[in-house]
Amino acid sequence: MRVQCVICDKLEELEDDTLQAKRLRNRPIHTHMCKECHDRITKRTEERLATGHFHFFRSSRSIEDDF
C-alpha cells in the first residue's frame, strides 16, 4: 500500500497486512506520518516540555478526579 506523509508529502510503501495499513484503509480520517517527521515532532515537543513554559495536557482524567 502506498501512503503519503501529511507533513512532508514523502511517499512510502506499507505492508498490506499491517495494523496501520488496515486503519488507513478502513478509516479515512486516520493519516500517515513518516518516521522522520514523527521523530522530529517528538524531539521538539520534549524540548518545549523541558523549558517549563509549555503545558502538555495528556488527558482530562485529572480534572475528573478533582470533582
DAWO-V460012 format. One record per residue. N is the residue number from 1. PSI is psi in degrees with one decimal (999 if undefined). Layout:
BEGIN
N:PSI
N:PSI
END
This chain:
BEGIN
1:129.2
2:132.5
3:159.3
4:134.1
5:136.8
6:-16.6
7:-53.3
8:-1.0
9:25.6
10:132.7
11:134.4
12:163.9
13:127.9
14:146.7
15:140.3
16:-24.8
17:18.0
18:160.2
19:-40.5
20:-40.2
21:-40.0
22:-41.7
23:-40.6
24:-34.7
25:-43.9
26:-24.7
27:97.9
28:-16.1
29:-22.6
30:141.1
31:162.2
32:139.0
33:131.2
34:163.5
35:-39.2
36:-44.2
37:-40.6
38:-44.6
39:-39.2
40:-42.3
41:-40.5
42:-45.9
43:-45.3
44:-36.2
45:-42.5
46:-36.8
47:-42.1
48:-38.4
49:-36.4
50:-23.5
51:-27.7
52:-9.1
53:4.0
54:125.0
55:121.6
56:108.3
57:103.0
58:-41.6
59:169.3
60:11.9
61:-38.3
62:-34.0
63:-41.0
64:-33.1
65:-29.3
66:-26.0
67:999
END
